[in-house]
Amino acid sequence: METLHEMLKSLIHQIVWIDQFFKMLFDANQFHIYRVNKTYGGYSLNVSNNKGNAFTWTKTYQSENPIYVAIDSTQSGVLYLADGRKIYKSINNGYDFVLYKSLPSKLVGIYKKPDSEIIYAASKSMIFKITPDSITIIKSFSFPEDEYSWFPLAVGNKWVYNQYWFDEGWPGPPIVTFVGTKNMEVTKDTTIENKKYFVVENEYISFEVFQPRMFLRVDSVTGLIYRYWQELNGEYIFHNLNPEIGDTIFHPAFQENPFYILEDEQPINYLGIDTYERRYWEYLPCSCYHTLIKGFGLARTFFSEFGGSESTLKGCVINGVLYGDTTFVVDVDDKLNLIPTEYKLEQNYPNPFNPSTKISYQLPVSGNVTLKVFDVLGREVATLVDEYRDAGSYNLEFRIENLELSSGIYFYQLKAGEFVETKKMLLIK
């Protein structure tokens, strides 16, 4: 009788075989032969119904993912196929399949114990024992270290982003305004409920997914990043470092609502390094997405709703190694308060906002100034400035805590002498 050691050895042998695409599996009836081929754009299962002779091969299964097959040498016609996290079963020599089991992580190998109902399957970090009624983890390994680099968490890691604001510019092309340079940094680690978290600080890199301050930790077995949400007094899945296309992260406050989904993964050359990029579509009341690049982390966030904002990675320091350019360029809030040469009203930031946003403006001469906020019907909702001001540059904060404002578009207007300029901003609650 085959021992567990022999079965695991056979499974691992299948996983690490240098070229599995030359391997053929022979059915118990000795007529049917099974072979996995790597094809253009994916992988396929091909079946011969007559000992592999010419014109007897049929492609019966196709997938974009690597696929793995296993047979039972004592049962004719029975074939198991692993595709991503799912195992399919065929009882007619691989011509038709039905879903048999779904596993918690992507599989890299599968083995059928002869003359039994037991299957052994392996992911990068676990080995499973599978029966018709159960799925048991019989061995766990540390999650592959190179997968951590999709979002590298270590104290001192830092990312610097250029930020831009897009105005619709209708009917012409969008008007792109450089807002400034913002950064995100892992500042320290801390312990919450006996678990180690990294403290990640950022300056409004993203509207909702990447918050200004986050407590994150990685589960070394599953490859899941968890975030501790202080508002909800618990931790929730923030990202999955081992996902499949189509995997969804659900909103922590509304578990029935999707938060974002892995839309695509593609090879990319980034800063001269061949790597991979993942794009995540965000389920927000806007056109929003973010991308992760393996080895670098968060590379881009984009928000579009009656205009939009974009953050693109300028440079980073990962585990002490500098990539790109991390020179910090001050934004409008940090410029020297020199006497300007023209009137100007800056785009508010962040935008969209909640519960506050910053507005900057400049005056080339002294005079009476008003800065007011209006709703889409033209009704005044707030007066931010209404007084005499000296020439110079000014920054102020517009807060909505004491105002009964609903989500939507608002306008803020600067009047100084004969100068009048109006810009729009978006409040999302």
C-alpha positions, 0 to 999 in steps of 0.5 A, spaced: 500 500 500 502 506 498 504 511 504 503 518 505 510 520 504 510 516 497 504 520 495 506 527 497 513 525 493 509 523 487 505 530 488 511 534 489 514 530 483 509 533 478 509 540 481 517 541 480 517 537 473 521 541 469 517 540 462 510 537 464 508 538 457 511 532 455 508 528 460 502 523 458 498 519 462 495 513 460 488 511 462 487 504 465 483 502 458 490 503 455 487 506 449 485 513 452 491 518 453 491 525 456 496 530 455 496 538 457 499 542 452 501 550 453 498 553 447 498 560 445 494 564 450 493 559 455 493 551 456 489 545 453 488 538 455 488 534 449 485 527 449 487 521 444 482 515 444 486 510 440 493 510 443 496 517 441 495 515 433 495 520 428 488 524 427 485 521 434 487 527 438 481 532 441 482 538 445 477 537 450 479 543 455 482 550 454 484 555 460 488 561 461 491 558 467 496 553 468 492 546 468 494 540 472 491 533 471 491 526 475 488 519 473 486 513 477 490 507 475 485 503 477 479 506 474 478 507 467 475 514 464 476 518 471 480 524 470 481 530 475 483 537 472 485 543 477 484 550 474 486 555 478 482 554 485 477 549 482 478 541 481 473 538 476 472 531 475 470 527 468 467 520 468 468 520 460 475 520 459 476 528 459 471 529 454 466 533 459 467 536 466 463 538 472 466 542 478 468 537 484 471 542 489 473 549 490 480 550 494 482 557 498 488 558 494 491 557 487 493 550 485 500 548 482 499 540 482 494 534 483 495 527 485 489 521 485 490 516 490 489 509 486 483 505 488 480 510 493 476 517 493 482 521 496 485 526 492 491 530 494 492 537 491 498 543 493 498 550 492 504 554 493 503 554 501 499 548 502 497 541 501 490 539 501 487 532 502 480 532 499 475 527 499 467 527 497 465 530 503 471 534 506 477 538 504 483 538 510 489 542 510 495 537 512 501 541 511 502 549 511 508 552 508 510 559 509 508 564 503 513 565 497 517 571 499 517 574 492 509 574 492 510 579 498 513 584 493 506 586 490 505 590 496 512 590 500 511 592 508 517 594 512 519 600 516 522 605 512 519 603 505 517 609 502 513 611 495 513 618 492 507 620 487 506 625 482 499 628 483 494 631 477 487 634 477 483 633 470 478 638 468 473 636 463 475 641 459 469 640 455 468 641 449 476 641 448 481 636 451 481 635 458 485 640 462 491 637 466 494 640 472 500 638 476 497 638 484 504 636 487 508 631 490 505 626 495 508 620 499 506 614 502 511 611 508 511 605 512 513 609 519 513 603 524 510 597 526 505 596 532 502 590 536 494 590 536 490 584 539 497 580 539 498 581 532 504 585 529 501 591 524 505 596 520 503 603 520 502 606 513 501 613 512 499 617 506 497 624 504 491 622 500 494 618 495 487 615 494 480 617 495 477 611 499 481 604 498 488 607 501 486 611 507 491 616 510 493 612 516 492 604 515 494 598 520 496 592 515 499 585 516 500 579 512 498 572 513 504 568 512 500 562 510 495 565 506 498 571 503 492 575 505 493 582 507 489 584 513 487 591 515 485 593 522 479 598 522 479 602 528 472 604 526 470 597 526 474 594 531 476 589 527 481 586 522 478 585 515 481 583 508 485 589 505 488 585 499 490 578 496 497 577 494 495 570 491 489 572 487 486 570 481 483 575 475 476 576 478 477 575 485 473 580 489 475 584 496 468 586 499 467 592 503 469 592 510 463 596 513 458 593 508 460 585 507 455 584 502 458 590 497 464 589 493 469 594 494 474 592 488 476 586 484 482 584 480 481 586 473 487 584 469 494 582 470 500 583 465 507 583 464 510 589 464 517 593 464 517 598 469 524 602 471 528 597 467 525 591 470 521 585 467 515 584 472 508 584 472 502 589 473 495 588 477 489 592 475 484 593 480 477 596 478 474 599 484 466 599 486 465 606 488 460 612 485 465 613 480 470 611 475 476 609 479 482 604 479 488 602 482 494 598 480 500 594 483 506 592 480 510 586 483 517 589 486 514 596 487 507 596 490 502 601 489 504 604 482 497 608 480 490 610 483 485 614 478 479 617 480 474 620 475 467 624 476 466 630 473 473 631 472 478 627 476 485 626 479 491 621 478 497 619 482 503 616 479 509 613 482 515 617 481 520 613 485 520 609 491 525 606 497 524 598 498 528 595 503 533 600 502 534 600 495 532 606 491 528 606 485 526 612 480 526 619 483 524 620 490 525 628 490 519 631 494 516 637 490 512 641 494 505 643 492 501 649 493 501 649 500 508 649 501 510 654 496 513 661 499 508 666 500 511 671 495 507 677 492 504 673 486 503 677 479 496 675 477 490 673 480 489 665 481 484 660 484 487 653 485 483 647 484 481 644 491 485 638 494 483 633 496 478 632 490 473 629 491 473 630 499 470 628 505 469 632 511 474 637 509 478 640 503 484 645 502 483 651 497 488 656 495 488 663 492 493 668 490 492 676 489 497 681 486 494 687 489 490 688 496 483 689 496 476 686 498 475 679 497 470 674 497 470 666 497 463 663 497 461 656 496 454 654 492 450 648 490 448 646 483 442 650 483 446 657 485 444 657 492 450 660 497 452 654 502 458 657 505 462 664 505 469 662 506 472 669 506 469 676 505 474 682 507 480 686 505 486 682 504 493 684 502 496 682 496 499 675 497 498 667 497 492 664 501 490 657 503 484 655 507 480 649 509 473 648 507 470 643 512 463 641 512 461 638 519 456 643 521 453 644 514 447 639 512 450 638 505 449 632 501 454 628 496 454 632 489 458 637 486 459 644 489 462 650 486 467 655 489 468 662 487 473 667 488 471 675 487 477 680 487 476 687 484 474 685 477 477 678 477 472 672 478 473 665 477 469 659 479 471 652 480 467 645 482 469 640 487 465 634 489 463 632 496 462 624 497 459 622 503 
